[in-house]
Amino acid sequence: MKKGAFLVNTARGELVDEEPLAEALKSGYLAGASLDVTWNEPFVKGSDRALGNVPNLMVTPHNAFYSVESYREIVVLGANPVLRTIQGLPVRNCVNKK
């Protein structure tokens, strides 16, 4: 990453190697990082892990996805195939048409 960049990871903890990230934050190479996921959850600030006590790090408790809008989307995405089936419409991603 470029010097001064800001890292954001909301995908999978395993995508970020925590030790090099800690060094990049401590040295000031990276401006900061925000993680919603980490290798081992829950994340404990001040722990003896590499990221346990580094500057410019924000860690959320693996809940960045949860909001009123995302909850609504989950409900709609789950109900839509049922509604389409009841209406006799084709269903996307059908595994067994029989």
N, C-alpha and C positions, 0 to 999 in steps of 0.2 A: 504494500500500500504506500501511497505517497506520504511524505512527511507532513504532519499536521492534519491528516485525515481523521475521520471519526468513524469507528466501526459499530455497526448495528447488526445483531443477530437475533432473529425471532424464529428461526427455522429449527435447527438441531444443535444441541450443545457440542456434539462431536465435530462440527464443522470448524470450530475455533480451537487451536492449540493454546491452552491457557498460559503455559509458561512463557512462550514468546510474546503473547499479548501483555502479560504482566510486565515484562522487560520493556516493551515498547511504550507502555504507559508511564512506567517509572522514569524512563530516560527522557520522556517528553517527545519521543518520535511521533507518537500518535497524540492527537489533541484530546481524545477521549473514546470511551466505548460504552455501549448500552446493550445489555444482554437480557433476554427474556428466558433463555435456556442456558444451562451450564452442563458440564460433563457429569457431575454428581449433584443431584438436587436433594434437599434444598440447599441453596447457597447460604453460607454463614459468613457474614462480614467479620473480619478479625480472625478467621480461622487460619490454620497453618498451610492452607492451600495457596498456590501461586497467586491467585487473585484475591486472597483473603483480606489484604490491606494495601490496596494500590490507589493512587490518586486518579481522578477523572473517570471513575467507573460507576455506572448506574446499573443495578441488577433488579429486575422486577420478578415477582414470584411466579413465573411461568403462567402469566395471565394476560398478556398483552392482547390476546385475541378477544377476550370477553368484553362485550359492550352491548348496549341495547340493539344496535344495528346488526352485530354479528349473531346475536341470539335469534333475532328475527330471520336472518338468512338461514340459519340451521333449521329452523322450523319449516320455512318455505321449501328448502331443498329436500327435507324429509317427507313432507306432505305431498309435494308435486307428483311424484311417481304414483302414489296411491290414487290421487285425484284423476290423473290421466288414465289409469287402469279402469277405474269406475266409469269414466266417460267413453271407454272403448278406443282411446287414442294410443298411438304407438308410445312405448316407454323407452326412454334412452337407457343404454347400458343393460339391456335385458340379458340375463345369463341363460335362462331356459324358457324359450317361447312356448313349449308344450305345457 
